[in-house]
Amino acid sequence: MHIGNSIKRLRTKLKMSQNEFAKACGISMSYLSEIERGLKNPTIDIVLKIATAFNVKVSEIIDESPTTPLTPELKQIVETLTDFKPEQINLLNNFLKSLK
């Protein structure tokens, strides 16, 4: 299962159309559709927008299937990121890219 399935599951649980959900998250409906179909992966910024818009933890959105579970360390990092502002996420992302 991919993250798009988790997002779709959240959306359908909330009984929202793709259009309603996308507007609430500040993204386009076509982008949401591509995410749900597994054609695109959302950025951490988008995952944070979704978590914030629907008051859920990021870990509820990120796929944690039995074949690819998050380690406790990664879960802790994800939870820490939920408190970051978008500009902090961008700085962190740029820093991580520089380490490659």
C-alpha positions in Angstrom: 0.0 0.0 0.0 1.3 3.5 -0.8 0.7 6.8 0.9 -2.0 7.7 -1.7 -4.1 4.9 -0.3 -3.7 6.3 3.2 -4.8 9.8 2.0 -7.7 8.4 0.0 -8.8 6.4 3.1 -8.7 9.5 5.2 -10.7 11.5 2.6 -13.4 8.8 2.3 -13.6 8.5 6.0 -14.3 12.2 6.2 -16.9 11.7 3.4 -15.3 14.4 1.2 -15.0 14.6 -2.5 -11.5 15.0 -4.1 -12.4 18.6 -4.9 -13.4 19.4 -1.3 -10.4 17.6 0.2 -8.0 19.3 -2.2 -9.4 22.8 -1.5 -9.1 22.2 2.3 -5.4 21.2 1.8 -4.6 24.0 -0.6 -3.7 21.7 -3.5 -5.2 21.0 -6.9 -7.7 18.3 -7.4 -5.6 16.8 -10.2 -2.5 16.6 -7.9 -4.6 14.9 -5.2 -5.9 12.4 -7.8 -2.4 11.6 -8.9 -1.3 11.1 -5.3 -4.2 8.8 -4.6 -3.5 6.8 -7.7 0.1 6.4 -6.8 1.4 8.4 -9.8 3.0 11.0 -7.6 4.3 11.1 -4.0 3.4 14.1 -1.9 6.1 16.3 -0.5 6.5 16.5 3.2 4.9 20.0 2.9 1.8 18.5 1.4 1.6 15.8 4.0 1.9 18.5 6.7 -0.9 20.5 5.1 -3.1 17.5 5.1 -2.3 16.6 8.7 -2.9 20.2 9.8 -6.1 20.6 7.8 -7.7 17.5 9.3 -6.0 17.6 12.7 -4.4 14.2 12.3 -0.9 13.0 13.0 1.5 12.7 10.1 2.1 9.1 11.1 -1.6 8.4 10.3 -1.0 9.6 6.7 2.3 8.0 6.1 2.0 4.4 5.0 3.3 1.9 7.6 2.5 -1.4 5.9 4.0 -4.5 7.4 6.5 -4.7 4.5 7.8 -1.2 5.0 7.3 -0.2 8.7 8.8 3.0 10.0 11.5 2.5 12.6 10.9 4.1 16.0 13.5 6.7 15.1 11.8 7.6 11.8 8.4 7.8 13.6 10.0 10.2 16.1 11.4 12.3 13.3 8.0 12.4 11.5 6.2 13.5 14.7 8.8 16.2 15.3 8.3 17.5 11.7 4.6 18.0 12.4 5.5 21.1 14.6 7.8 22.6 11.9 6.7 25.6 9.8 6.9 25.3 6.0 10.0 27.4 5.9 11.7 25.2 8.5 10.7 22.1 6.4 12.3 23.7 3.3 15.5 24.5 5.2 15.7 20.9 6.5 15.0 19.5 3.1 17.7 21.6 1.5 20.1 20.5 4.3 19.3 16.8 3.8 19.8 17.2 0.0 23.2 18.7 0.6 24.3 15.6 2.5 23.8 13.3 -0.5 
